[in-house]
Amino acid sequence: MAAALTLHLDNLSCAACVRRAETALSAVPGVQEVRVNLATRSAQVTGGRPEDVQAALRAAGYPARRSTVELVVDGLSCGACVGRAEAALAAMPGVVEARVNLATRQARVTVLEGASTADALAQAVTAAGYATRPLSDDQEDEAQRIEAEIATARKRMLLSGLLTLPVFVLEMGGHMIPGFHHWVMATIGMQTSWMVQFLLASAVLFGPGLVFLRLGFPALIKGAPDMNALVALGAGAAWAYSTVALWAPALLPDGARHVYFEAAAVIVTLILTGRWLEARARGRTGAAIRALVDLQPKLARVETDQGPVDRPMSEVVLGDVVQVRAGERIAVDGRILEGRSAVDEAMVTGEPVPVDKAPGDWVVGGTLNGAGALRVETGKTGGDTMLAQIVALIGAAQGAKLPIQALADRVVAVFVPAVLAIAVLAVLGWVLAGQGIDRALVAGVSVLIIACPCAMGLATPTSIMVGTGRAAQLGVLFRKGEALQRLDAVKVMAFDKTGTLTEGKPSLVTVEIAPGFERAEVLGLVAGAEARSDHPLAQAVVRAARAEKIAPAPVQEVEALAGFGLRAETAQGDVLIGAPRLMAREGVDVAPLAEAVTAAEAAGHTMVLVAIDGLPAALLALSDVAKPEARSTVAALKAKGVQVAMVTGDTQAAGSAMARSLGIDIVEAEVLPAGKQDVVRDLQAQFGAVAFVGDGINDAPALAAADVGVAMGTGTDVAIDSADVVLISGDVAGAARAQAISHAVLRNIRQNLVWAFGYNTALIPVAAGLLYPATGLLLSPMLAAGAMALSSVFVLSNALRLRRFSPEAVS
């Protein structure tokens, strides 16, 4: 019988739920036994395909809970290794998705809760040949792991280099300096020279180079050759041929008794050098995350009954009051109880200008306090802090696989076997051409060594790592790595108006009272009805009434009319407050206010009309100032070929006036909150890929419907949760920066892929000797090793250029 799959379910609340879940699972083809436990909210399922089981539970309304497991995978050397590690994870029970990142040497696995533990997943990858362990939550541990990896790679390189140098001098020195060759022959002789080379080359191959043999040959035996197998075969073949030529020369034809110990040793040394350089470069690709983590203070000065006490951050709890001295980094996320200061929030917003903070304001742990002392009440700890969430989001985005990587993955899957086949054909071709076994060996070894699947495997993930890290420094968080590629392809970027393109703090500029009504009476009624609303327009009217010392009128009942306004019952009668479409829907004739309506529309003002007992009472014209950077943001996007649209609930005239002032050509006006996603779909049908930028709860459906949803970090949690990209500071210029860095990352990835494919396509035939008939030149295995090592370094170095990325100023 098949092993039982254990799942944790949501929404189980009664025995009826259990029965429905069991019925749904029993209907899945292949399921042999089902047990659903209400007490543990779990199900044990024997048989059936996991994906069918998941689908049945979702359809029944009791979805299986998912969790994310992160693992550290050692021994990855190329894209083929990544594919095999992912296959090992995908074969585990309950794994929904497995992504292995060659650049970070980490795996991110989405698994059904209860199906496979982190240790079980790690064991599966270890069994596939790659030592794996769960990722530590302690970023310091991970930083130490990276440093240890770099140090180990350096030691191997140095030891290999010291052992290789005498071999290289003994063999190649005689070719370059004839006198040196004669001196060696006259002193120690050729046989002794070869023996010395044998001893030193063996020490290289079975010392620092043992890592290639230990990983490469088992992979070859399993029928899953990787980069290590190519190196092991290439260097091993050169060493074995030379060993036979030294100790059993009779086995080789006359004229073929040559040694290539220097090739075996130099191959190992150069590839170890490349891996050291690669490890250093990979260490720098994660510098953005480590820089953020380093900003978090290790201790917090917590107020206690015995006075201030320095406590480790892990011991700080919600409600603790933390003291922050001038010039210190703030230890916790929380609200200021006492003190005023200017706080440098550049590390989370990308904005260099410090922000003034006062009692009641929220501060973020890791930001730099200015000249004032503060007392802060802890509001968030651990993984809930903004810094922790930023680090988690960057990590998740860096582990993403973009669609552009699909071609590289398909090629890498067959690349190593294809290279082995080409090497065999090269050897056979040279032998059949009568060129001798020694030249055939050189060609075969060169093909094995020059092939570089690691460059193809690193081309995409390194660019994503560096790009998303740099984006975070600029105040742009990619919550989903795939958004990097989709954002580069958008044709239209649509902005919600209020709070996104504008400050979101409208002010009352004009009040036009209809005949028969009094200003104080109308403003009092409106202020009373709007007092409970947190809508920016409502708050603007309340502030204006308060400024004129008009008291809010008592209101018996208020009914919100989504997208239209509200209705209130008062002692003075039934009051309607809202957009012109509300008056049209309710049949209120606003002719007495026609001139005021026309003037407000011409000025681009937002109109709020008031009717009492079915009669038009007043027009309130409100103005919301555009953000200073809005116009330059629009111009920057249009300069990159991205069309800009504005979505607003205002009238067409008012919306068009605001759009003209910002340089926006596409205006979607009089849009109800529920209609924003329809606008997005219309734009998609008309133009193609669309990004939507918004900040409110009513923007969430549009953010989800867009190809890329971009949320303002100052917006609601619902909007942020629906988005693919978050602009931390709420600066609308971040939208242009996000699009610019998306374009830069995709361009960088394309450059890497062109190099990786072009390098292998051009040099593998050269290594096989196809140019020999025309040029008489045969590529040395040593040069092949150097080229291979530099290929990966080139890809990494190109990706690291993104650390200096700076979008054109948008302000």
N, C-alpha and C positions, 0 to 999 in steps of 0.2 A: 504493500500500500504506500502511496506517496506521502511525503512528510506533510504535517499539518502546518498551515500558514496562520499565524496569530496576528490579528488586526485590532486596533483600538478605534472605536466608532464614535461619531458625534450624533447627538440628537436622540439617543436612546433614553426614554424616560418612563416607560411602563411595559407591562407584559405584552400589550398589543404591539408595541414597537418591536419587541423581541420576535414575536411571531411573524411580523411582516418582513423583518430582516432575514429570518431563517427561510421563509418562503422564497424570497428573492434570490438568496444564495443557492438554495436547492435547485432552482431552475437553471442555473448556469451549467452549460454542457461540461461533462467530465467531473463535476463535483460529486464526491462519494459520501462525505459526511460533513455536517454543519452543527456547530454548537455556539449559541450566542448567549453571553452571560450579562445580565442586567447590572449585577453588583459591580463588576469590573469594567463595564462598558466595552466589552471585547468580544471578538468572534474567532473561533477556530475553524478553519476551512481545510478540508483534505481533498485534493484533486482540483482540476480546473485551471485555466490560465489566469495568472494574477491580474492581467489587464481586464479580463472578462469579469472577474470577481469585483474589481474596483468599479467598473461600469454599472454592475447590478446594484451595488450598494448606493452609488450616487443616484441612480434612477429611483431607488426606493426611499431616498431622503435620509440615509444614514451613512454619509461618506466616511471612508477610512481616513483617520488623521495621518498627516505626513510630518516628517521632521527632516532636518538637514544635518548631515554628518560631514565633517571635514577631516581629511586625512593627510598625512605627510607621506609622500611616496619617494623612496630613495631608489637610485639605480636607473632612473629614466635618462635616456641618452638621445632619443630621436622620436619622430612622430609614430614610428611603428610600435615603440614601447607604450606610447600613450594609448594607441588603439587596443593593445592587448590588455593593459590595465583596465580600460573602460569595459572591455568585453568580460573580464573577470568579475567586475562589479555588477554589470548588467545581468549576469547569470545568477546573482544571489536573490533569495526570496524577498519579494516586496520592493525591489529597487524600481523606482519610477524613472529616474534619470541619473546618469553618472557622467560627470565631466572631469577630465584629468587635464591639468595645465602643465605643459612642459616647462614653461618659464618659471613658475613658482614651485614646481615639484609638489603640487598639492592636488587633492581630489575633492570635489564637492558632490555629494551624493544625496539625492532626494529619495527617501525611503518611507514606506508605510510603517507607522509606529508599531513596534512590537514584532515586526517581521524579521529584521536583521539588526543586530547590535553593531556598534562602532567597531568593537573588537572582532566580530565575525567578518565584517567587511574588510578590515585590515588583514586578517588572516587569508582571505580569498586572494587579495592582491599579492601578498607575500608568497603564497603558493604558486602564483603565476611567474615568480622570479624577481619581484620588486619589493624589498623590505619596506613594510608600511606600518604606521602607527597612527592613532588618533591625534589630531592637531591640538596642541596645547592652547588653552585660553589665554595663557600668559604671553603677551607679545615679546616680553624680554627673553623668554625661553626660545621663541622662534628667531629672534635676532641673534641670540647666541648660537643657535643651530646653523644659521646662515654663515656666521663668522667662522664656525668650526669647519664647515664645508669648504670655505675659501682657503682656510689654513691647511687643511688636508690636501687640497688640490695643489697648493703651492709646494708643500713638502714633497709630494710625489714628483712634481715637475723638476724641482731642484736636484733631487736624488737621481732621477733619470738622466738629467742633463750632465751631472758630474760623471756618471758612469759611461755615458754616450760619447763625451768629448774625446777621450783617448781612442775609442774605436774609430770615430770619424777622422781624427788626425792620422792614425796609422794607415787607413785605407785610402782616404781622399787626398791626404797630404802628398802622397807619392804621385798622384795624378796631376796635381797642381804644381808641384815642385819636383822635377825629376831627380835633383840631387838628394832630396830627402828619401826618395824611394831607394836610391843606391845605398844610402847610409843605413837604412833599415835592413836591406838585404845583406849588407856586409857585417852588421853587428848581431842581430838576433835571428835573421833569416825569415823567409816567408812562412815556413811551417809554424815557427814560434809566434810570429805576428798573428797568424790566423788563430792560434790557440788562445792568445791573449784576447783577441776580438771575441772569440767564442765565449770565454769566461765572462767578459764584461757584458756582452749582448744578452747572455743567458740571465745575468743578474738583473738587467733592465727588464727583460720580458717576464721573468718569474718573480720579480720584486715589485717595483712600481706598476709594471704593465700587467700584473696578475689580475687586476680588476677586469681587464678585457677578456682574458681567458676564462675567468670564473663566471662571468655573466654571458659571454658570447657563445661558448660551446654548448652549454645547456640549452640556450635558446635555439641553437642550430639543431640539436638533437630532437627538441620538441617540434621541429618544423615551423618555428616562428623566429627566423633570424632577424636581428636588429643591427644597430650601428656597432655595438660591441662585437657582434659576430663578424662583421666585415673587417674590423681592425684585427681581431684575433686570427682570422684566416689569412689576411694579408701579411701581417708581421710574422705570424707562425709559419707561413709557407716560406718566406724569405729565410727565416732562422733554420727551418728543417732542411731546406735545400742546401744551405751553407754547411750545416752540420754533417750531412751526407758527404759533401765535397771534401770536408776536412777529415772525417774519420773512416769513410768507406768510399774513396774516390773511384774504385773499380766499378761501382754500380752506375756511374755516369759515363756518357760517351766522351771520347777524346774531344778536347776543345770546349767542353761544357763544364769543366771543373773550376768554377769560380765561386767565391763566397760573397754573400750579401748581408753579412752581419751588421754592417753600418746602416744598411737600409732598414733592417728590423728594429735596430735601436733608435734610429732617428725618427722612424714612423711613430714609435711609442712616445718618444720625447716631445715631438711636435704636437701630437694630438693631446697629450697631457698638458702642454702649454696652452693649447686652445681651450681646453676645459677649465684651466685656471682663469684665463681671461674671461671665459664665458661665465664662470661662477662670480667673478668680480662684477661683471656687467649686470648679471641677474640680481646681484645684491643691491645694485644701484636702482634697478627698476622698481623695487619696493620701497625706495627711500621716502616716498610721499606718505605712506602709511606709518612708517617708523617715526617720521618727523612729527606726525600728529600725535602718536602715542607718547612720544617724549615730552610733549607739551603738558601732559597730565601730571600734576604734582603727586609725589609719592605719599605725602603726609598732609593732613588737614588740622588746623588749630581749632579744636572743638571746645566750646564753653561747657564747663561742668561745675558742680557744686564746689569743687576744690580749686576752681580757676581754670584757665585755658590749658588744654592738654593736646600735645601733638599725637594724632592717631593715624595709623595706616588707612588708606582709602577704603580697604575692604571692611574696616570696622565702623565706618561712618554710616549712620542710618537716617531714614527720613525724619525730618523735624529737628535734627541736630543744628545748632547755631554755630557757624564757622566764622572766625575772625580772619580778615584779609588785610594785611598791611599795604601801605603804599609801595608800588613797584613790584608786588608779588603777583604770581599767577593765581587766579581764583581756583580753589580746589574743587568746588562742587557746582552743579546746576541748582539754582534756587532763586529766591526772591530777596531783595535787599530790605533789611529791617531798619538799618540805620547807616547814615553816611552818604556822601555824594562823591562821584569820581568820574573821570573819563576813562572808558574801558576800550582797549585795543582788541577788536574782534576779527582782525584780519585772518586769523587762522581758520575761522569757520565761514566768513562771508567773502573773503578776498578783498574787502574794502579797507584801504589804508588809514582812513580818517577815524580816530577814536570816537566812541559814542558816549554822550553824557548819560550818566545813570543816577537815579535818585531813589529814595525809599519807595517800595512797591514795584520797581522795575525788576525784570528777570535778567539774570546773568548766566553765562555758560562756563562750565569748568574748563580750564585750560587757557582761557583768555587772560590778557595781561591788564592788571589794575593800574590805574594812573597814580595821581598824587594824593588821592584821598583814601582814608581807612574805611572799611566796610564791615558790617555784620550781616551775614547772609544765612537765611534759613534753608536748609537742604531740602530740595524739592524732588530731585531724582538721583538715583545711585546706580552703580554697576552698569549693566547693559542698557539701562534706560536713558543714560546721559546722552546728550547730543554728540559728544566726541565719540563715544562707543558706537552709536548708531551710524555716524559718518564712516568710521573705520569698517563696520560690518557691511555697509552698502558698497563701499569701494571694493572690499574683498569679494563680494558677490559679483559685482560688475566685472572685475578682473578675471574671474573664473569663467566668464561667458564664452561661448563659441559663436562667432558671427557666421552668417550665411556665406560670406566670402571665403571662409576657411574650408568649405565643403570640398572644393576641388582638390586642395592640398591634402585633405584627409584621404580622399579616394586614391590619389597618386601614392601617398606614403604607404597605404595598405599593401601595394604590390611592388613598391620601389625596391626594397632589399632583395626579394627573390629575383626581380628582374636584373639587378646588378650582378648577383651571383651567376645568373645565366649568361650575361654578357661577358663576365670574367672567364667562364669556362669556354665560351665560343672564341674569345680572344686567344686563349692558350692553344686551343685546337687549331685555330687558323694559322697561328705562327708555326706550330709544329708541322702542319700539313704543307705549309709554304716552304718547308725546309730551312727555316731560319735558326733552328736550334732550340733546345729546351731552355737554355738560359735566357734568351730574349723572350721566349714565350712566358717564362716565369715573371720577368720584369713587367710585361704588358698586363698579365693577369693580376699581379699584386697592385699595380698602379690603378687599375679599374676598381678594385676593391677599396683602395684607400682614398681615392679622390672623390668617390660618391659621398654626398653629404645630405642624408635625409634629415639631419638635425636642423639644417638651415630652413627647410620647408616647415618643420614642426614648430620652430621658434618664430617664424615670420609674423604670425597673427597675434599670439598671446603676449609677446613682449611689447608690441605697440599698444595693445589694449591696456596692459599694466601701467606703462608710463603715461599714456594719454589720460586714463581715468584719474590717476594720481595728480597729474598737472591740472586737470579740470577741477578737482576738489580744491586745489590751492587758489583757483580763480573763482571759487564760490559756486561751482556747478557740480551737482552730484548726479551721476548716472545710476539710478536705482536698478536698471536692467541693462546689462552690457549690450544686448541686441539693439538698443536704442541708438548706440553709436553709429551703426550702419544705416539705420532707418532715417535718422535725422539728417544725414548727409544727402539723402535722396529726396527730401521734401521739396515740393514745388511751391506750396503755400504755407505761410505761418499765420494762423488766425489768433488774434488777441481778444480776450474779453476786455471790455472798456474799463468799467469801474473797478478800481483797486489794482488793476494790472497796468494799463496805459496811463491811468490817472492816479492821483494820490489816494483816492478812496475816502477823502474827507471833504465832501461838498459843503458849500456854504449857501445860505439863503441870500439871494441878491435882489430879488424883486417880489413884492406882494401886490397883486392887483385884486381889489375887492369889488365884487359885483354890487350894483345898486340894491339897497335894502338890507345890507349886512354891514357889520362893524368889524374893523381890523382886529381889535382885542378879542372880540367874541369868537371870530373864526380861528385865530391863532391859538386861543385857549382850548377850543374843541380839538383842533389838530394835535396840539401838544399832549392833551390828555389821552387821545386815541393812540398816538405813536410812542408814548412813554415806555411801553413794555417791549417795543421792537428794538433790535440791535442793528437794523438796516442803516447804512450810512445816510440815506436821505431822511429817514425818520429822525435820526439823531441830530441832523443839521437843523431840522425844524424845531426840535425840542430846545437846542442851544439858542436859537434865535429868539424863541419866546421867553426863555429865561433871561436873555440879555435885555429884553424890553420890559422885564419884570411883569410878565403876563403869567398868571398862575394857570396850570393845567386844569381843564374842566373835568368834573367827575364823569366817569364813563361806566355804564352798566355792563356792557358786553362788547367784546371786540372779536370780529371774525376775519381772519387773514384770507385773502383771495389771491392764491399763488399766481404771480406774473401780472397781476392787475393792480393790487393795492389792498385796501381793507374796508370793512363796513363796521360802524360803531353805533351802539344805541346810547343816546344821551337824553338828558332832560329837555334839551332844545329840539330833539327830533332825531331822525335816522340820518347818519352822516356817512357819505362815501368819500374816500380819499384815495387817489391813485392816478394812473396814467390816463391819457385821453381815450385809450381803448376801453377803459372801465366805464367812462361816461357814455361812450357809444354803445357798449353792451347793455347798460342799464337804461338807455333811452333818455339821457339827460341832454338837453339842448344847451350847448355852451356858446351860443351866438353872442350873448352879452359880453363875453370875454374874448371874442374873435380877434380883435386888434392886439390884445396882450399875447394871445397864443402865437400869432404871426411874428410878433417882435421877438418872443422868446426863441422860436424856432430859428429865426434869422441869426440870432446871437449864439446859437449852438447850446442853449441852456436846456437842462432837464426840467420837464414840467410836471408839477403835481397839481391836479385839479381837485377842488373840494365842492361837494354838493350837499345841501341840507334839505331833507324832505323832498328830494327830486329837483331842487332848484340850484342852478350854478351859483356858488357863493364866492369863490376866489380861485386865483391862479397863483401858485407859488413857483417862482423860477429859481432853480438852484444851479450853481456852477461848480464843477469839480476840475481843479487845475491839473493839466497834464504833467506827468513826471518830467523833470528836467532832461533826463536822458532818452525820453520816448522818441523824439523826432530823429535823433542821431541813430538810435537803434533801428528804426524803420529804414533810414537811408543806408545803413550798413548791410541790412538784409537784402534790400533791392539791388545794391551794388554787387552782391554775390549771385544775383539771378533768382532770388527767392521773392515771390510776390507776397504782399502783406494784406491781410483782411482784418477788419474790426467787427466784432459782434456786440450789439448793444440792444437794450430794451427801449432806448430812446426813440423818438419819432425819426423818420427818415431825414427830415431837414436838420434836426439837432445833431444826429449822428454824422451826417455828411459834413456839417460845419466843423466838428471836432476832427474828422478824418482829414479834411483839407488842411487843417492847421498842422497836422503831423505828417502829411505827405502820403497818406494811405489811399489807395485807389479802389479797393473793394470794401463796401460797407453793407453789412447785413443788419438792418435796423428793425425795431419793433419786434424783437425776438423774445418770446416767452422763455423762462428758464428751461422748461421741458423741450423747447425747440432747438436748443443749442447743438445737441447731437445730430439733429436733422440737418442743420446748417453744415456741420462737419461732413456729413455724408454727401450733401449736394456739392460741396467744394471738392471732395474726393472724386466724384463722378465727372466733374468739370475739368479739374486740373491734374489729378493724380494724388500722390502722397501728400498728406496734410499734417502739420503739427498744430496743436492747440495750446495756448498759454492762458492759464486762469488761476484763480485763487480761492473761489468760494465753494460752498457746499453744492450750489446749483451748477457748478462747472464740472463736477465729478463725472456725469455721464458723457459729456463732450470730451473730457480728458481720456476716458476709457475708449471712446469710439475713434479717436484720432489715431493715425499711424504712430505718432509720438505725442504723448501728453506731457506738457511742461508745467509744473506747479510752482507758484511763488512760495518760497520758504516762510513767508509771513502770513500765508493763507491758512485755511482750515486743515485739520488732520485728514478729513475725508478727501479733500482735493489732493493732498500730498500722497495719500495711499493709492489714489487712482492714477497717479502720474508715473511716467517712465524716467523723467528728469526733474530734479528739484533745484531751483535757484535759491540758495540758502539765504541770501541777504534780502530777497524781495526786490532786487534791482532789476528792472526790466531789460537793461543792457545785457544781463546774463543770458538772455535768449539768443542774442547775436553771438555772444562768446561761446555758448554751447554749440551752435551750428558751425562756428569757425573751427573749434577744436575737433568736432566730429569730422569735418572735411579734412583737417590735417592728419588725423589718425588714419582715416581710410586711405589717404594718399600715401602715408608712410607704409601701411600694410601692402598696398599694391607695389610699391618700390621693393619691399622685401621679397614679395612673391615673385616678381619679375627677376630679381637677382637669383633667388634660390632655384627657380626653374631654369633660368638662362644658364647659370653656372653649370648645373648638372647636364643639361642638354648639350652644351658646347664642349665640356672637358672630358666627359666619359668617352666619347669617340676618340678624342686625342690620346687619352690614356691607353685605349685599346690598340693604338698604333695605326689608325686610319691615315694619318698624315705622313707616315714613314716612307711610303713609296715616292712621294713627291719631294720630301724634305730630307729624308735620311735621319730624322730625329725621332728618338723614342723617349717618352717622358719618364724621368726618374721617379721611383716610388717615394724618394725623399721630398721631391718637389710636389708630388701629389699630396703627401701628408701635410705639407705646409699650406697648400692651397685649400685643403679641406678644413684645416683648423681656422684659417683666416675667413672662410666663408661664413661660419657661424658668428665669428667676432664681428664681421661686417653687418650682419643682420641685427645683432644686439646694439652695436654702436649707432646704427641708423635709427633704431627705435629710441635710443637715449637722447637723440636730438630733440625729441618732443618735450624733454624737461625744460628746454629753453623757449618753448612755444609762447608767443605773446600775441594775442589778437590785436588787430588795429584798434586804437583807442575809441571807445564808444562812451561818450559822456555828454 
